[in-house]
Amino acid sequence: MSTYGYVRVSTKEQNEDRQIIAMEEFGIAADCIVLDKQSGKDFERPGYQKLVHSLKAGDTLVIKSIDRLGRNYEEILEQWRLLTKEKQVAIVVLDMPLLDTRQGRDLIGVLIADIVLQLLSYVAQTEREFNRKRQAEGIAAAKARGVQFGRKSKDRGENYGSVMAAWKRGELSDRTAAKQLGVAHGTFQRWRKEVDQ
């Protein structure tokens, strides 16, 4: 029976140290800690898939918090069922002692862990949906105030008019015109489409 730690951060820029320290403090060897630097929107993560494949009945999987496992309510519940019921793996969620299936393996203990998991997963999903709604409302309000989103358009320079006129007359190729304007060929292509419209 082995104990593994699973650590996940959403992007390569995020730091996983806090989770790894928690795993080491729990007593998990460094070579038994699996790390994914990938979104939790689904479970198609290489580290997680490899870990699940190698887990055997009686092993223990430790995660720092339930959202490190994933972000989707239904998928978290499905993975929990797969691990605890089918694979007979114990799960320990460090930030939530009630979600420790090593203890209370009797019917009441399993029932309590399942209820708490469903409640936490529901709350996490609801919070994400509220965040998306608030973000959309904030963007709409900002647009109504005239805030511009996206990258600032590149300054076209003083010679833009004359270069575009020469290009229209067929005196310059796209690439030559782009060079004279000091922009990438793709940028010139976008500008040219604006002129064509």
N, C-alpha and C positions, 0 to 999 in steps of 0.2 A: 504494500500500500504506500503510494507516494503522495506528496503534497506539492501542488503546483500553484504559482501565482500568475495571474493574468493582468497585464498592464496595458491600458490603451489611452493614447492621446489623439486628438482629432487631426492635428497638422504636424508637419515636420518641425515647425517653429516652437510648438508647445513643449514644455519640459515635463518629463516623466519622473523626475527625481523623487517627488513627494510620494508617489505611489510605490516606487521601488524601495524607498526607505521603510515604508509601512510593511512591505513584504519581508524585507530582511529582519525587521523587528519581530515579525511573527515567527521567524525562524526558517524561512524558505531559502534554500541554497540558490546562489546566483544563476546556476545552470538550469534551475527549475522555474525561472521566471520568464514568461513569454511576453514579448512586447509587440504591439501593433501601433503604427503611426498612421491611423486611418479613421475616417468618420465612423460613427456608430449607427449610421442609418440602416445598415443591414449586417448580416453575419458573414458576408463574403470577404473575410479578412484572412490573409495567408497564415499568420501566426495562430489565430484562434482556431482555424480549420485544422491545422496540424495538431494543435493541442487536444482538441476534442477527439480527433482520430486516435491519439495515443492514450487517452484516459481509459482506465480499467475500473471495474467494480471495486469499490473500497477506497479508491483514490479520493483526494480532497482538492477542490479548486477554490482558491482564495482570490477575492477581488476587493478593491478598496471601497467602492460604492456601486450601487446597482446600475448607475448610468454608465459605468466603465464597461459593463457587459454589452449594453446597447441602448438605443434611444427609442426604439419602436415597441410600444406596449405589447402588441400581439406576439411579436418575435421574441421578446424577452421571456414571456410566459412559455412559449413553445420551446425555447432553449432550456429553460429551467426544468420543464417536464422531461425533455430528452435526457438531460444530465442526471437528474435525481431519480426518475422513474425507470427509464430504459437502460441507461448506463450504470445506474446505482452508484453515482458519484456524490459525495457530500460537497455542499457549497457553503463557504463562509464569506459573508459580506462584512468587512471590518467596521464600516461606519454604521451598521445596523445589526446589533447582536441578536435580535429576534430572527434574523435570516442566517442562522447557523444550523444547518441540517445535520451536523455531527451529533448534536445533543437532541434529546427528545425525539428519537427515531420512532417512538410509538405514534399511534394514530393521531392523538391530540397535538403532539409536537409538529407533525407534518402538516396537519390542518392549519395550525396557527401560522407556520412559515408560509404556506400557500396563500392564506388570506392577506397577510402583511405584504407579500410580494405583489399580489394583484392590486392592492391599495396603492402602494408606492409607485408601481408602474403606471397606474392610471393618473396619479398626481403628476408624475414626471411628464407624461404625454400631454396632459391638459396644460401644464405650464409652458411647454414648447409651443403649443397651438396659440396660447395667449401671447407669447413673445412674438410669434410670426404676425399675429393680428395687430399688436401694438406697433411693430416695425412698419407694416404696411400703412397703418394710419399715420405714423410719423412721416413717412415718405410722401404720402398724399398731402399732408399739411405743409410740408416743406416745399413741395412743387407748387402748391397754391400760393405760397409766399414768393415764388419766383426763384427758388434755389435750383441750381443746375446740378445734375448728377452726371457721373461718368468723367472720363478724362477730358481735360481742357483741350479744345481744338488747337492744333499746332499753328503758330504764327506763320502766315503765308508770305511774309516779306514784301519789300517794296517793289520788287520786279515781277511779282505774281501776274499782274495784268498783262505786261508785255510778253512774258513767257507763254501764258495761256493763249494770247492772240497769235503768237508765232506757231504754237502747237496746232491751233484751229486751222491755220492756213496750210498746215502740212509741212512746215519748215523744220519742225523738231519732232523727233520720235518721243514716245512716252518716257523712255529711260533717260534720254538727253534732257528733256524738260525737268524730270525729277532731279537730275544732277544739278541743273542750273538753279533750281529752287532749294537745293540742299536738303531734300527729303528722300525717304525710301520710295521705291517704285510703287509699293502698295498704297502708300499715302497719296501719291500722285493719282493713282487709279481711282481712289475714293473722290478726290477733288474733281477729277475729270467727269465722273458720273454725275456730280452735282451740276457741272456745267452743261452736260448733255440733257439733264432734266430741265 
